């Protein structure tokens, strides 16, 4: 599938997002992780974390199986949610030191979930209260 078809699908899905997407947006699950000149997009689900290349790729199993192999649809809900969050300014930006950035990306790739990211987000929520 050509990326322009994916973008068209994302635009269409963003006009009337399903409840699952709206919930993820309300909960602020799209994170822009930044360190120096590097930037990564992470979708934080309840039990796992996924790297997302907006408009292109997600590391979730649904993307791998239903988008890439079975070609059932052009995108997973993580891509749709990330697209809307970036378009509407709903993504949380988190600036971290380089070593922390590396730790988070490594944890997401190898463990499927970043305890470092979750700890930082928990500390930010606690300090905001």
C-alpha positions in Angstrom: 0.0 0.0 0.0 1.3 3.4 -0.9 1.8 5.9 1.9 -0.7 8.4 0.3 -3.4 5.7 0.7 -2.5 5.4 4.4 -2.6 9.2 4.8 -6.0 9.4 3.1 -7.3 6.6 5.5 -5.9 8.5 8.5 -7.6 11.7 7.4 -10.9 9.9 6.9 -10.7 8.1 10.2 -9.8 11.4 12.0 -13.2 12.9 10.9 -15.2 10.5 13.0 -12.8 8.5 15.3 -14.0 5.4 17.0 -14.5 5.4 20.7 -11.3 3.6 21.4 -9.3 6.4 19.6 -11.3 9.2 21.4 -10.5 7.5 24.8 -6.8 7.2 24.0 -6.8 10.9 23.0 -8.5 11.9 26.3 -6.0 9.9 28.3 -3.1 11.5 26.5 -1.4 8.3 25.4 0.6 9.8 22.5 4.0 10.9 23.7 6.6 12.8 21.7 9.9 11.8 23.2 12.6 14.3 22.5 16.3 14.6 23.3 18.6 17.1 21.5 17.8 16.7 17.9 16.2 13.3 18.2 12.4 12.7 18.4 10.4 9.5 18.7 6.6 9.0 18.9 5.4 6.5 21.5 1.9 5.3 22.0 1.5 4.3 25.6 -1.2 1.7 26.0 -2.3 0.2 29.3 0.0 -2.8 29.1 2.5 -2.1 26.3 4.2 0.8 24.5 4.6 1.1 20.8 7.0 3.1 18.6 5.0 4.9 15.9 6.3 6.5 12.7 3.4 8.9 12.0 1.5 8.1 8.8 3.7 5.0 8.2 4.4 2.3 10.8 3.6 1.1 14.3 5.4 -1.7 16.2 2.1 -3.3 17.4 1.1 -6.8 16.4 -2.1 -5.6 14.8 -0.1 -3.5 12.4 2.2 -6.4 11.6 -0.5 -8.9 11.1 -3.6 -7.1 9.9 -2.0 -4.2 8.0 1.3 -5.6 6.6 0.5 -9.3 6.1 -3.2 -9.7 5.7 -3.8 -6.2 4.3 -7.1 -5.9 6.0 -6.8 -2.1 6.5 -4.2 0.6 6.0 -3.5 1.4 9.6 -3.9 0.3 13.2 -5.7 2.4 15.8 -2.3 3.6 17.3 -1.5 5.2 13.9 -4.9 6.8 13.8 -4.7 8.1 17.3 -1.2 9.4 16.8 -2.2 11.2 13.6 -5.1 13.0 15.4 -3.0 13.8 18.4 -0.3 15.4 16.3 -2.8 17.2 14.1 -4.7 18.6 17.0 -1.8 19.3 19.4 -2.9 16.6 21.8 0.4 14.8 22.1 2.5 15.2 25.2 6.1 16.3 24.6 8.6 14.9 27.0 12.2 16.3 26.8 14.7 13.9 28.4 18.5 13.5 28.6 20.1 11.4 25.8 20.8 8.4 28.1 17.1 8.4 29.3 15.9 8.6 25.7 18.1 5.6 24.7 16.8 3.7 27.7 13.1 4.3 26.9 13.5 3.4 23.2 15.5 0.2 24.1 12.9 -0.8 26.6 10.0 -0.3 24.2 11.8 -2.3 21.5 13.1 -5.2 23.6 10.6 -5.4 26.5 7.5 -3.9 24.7 7.0 -1.5 27.6 9.2 1.2 29.1 9.3 1.3 32.9 11.5 4.4 32.6 8.8 6.3 30.6 6.1 5.2 32.9 8.1 6.3 36.0 8.7 9.7 34.5 5.1 10.2 33.5 4.0 9.1 37.0 6.4 11.6 38.6 5.1 14.4 36.4 1.5 13.6 37.3 2.3 13.5 41.0 4.2 16.8 40.9 1.3 18.5 39.0 -1.1 17.7 41.9 
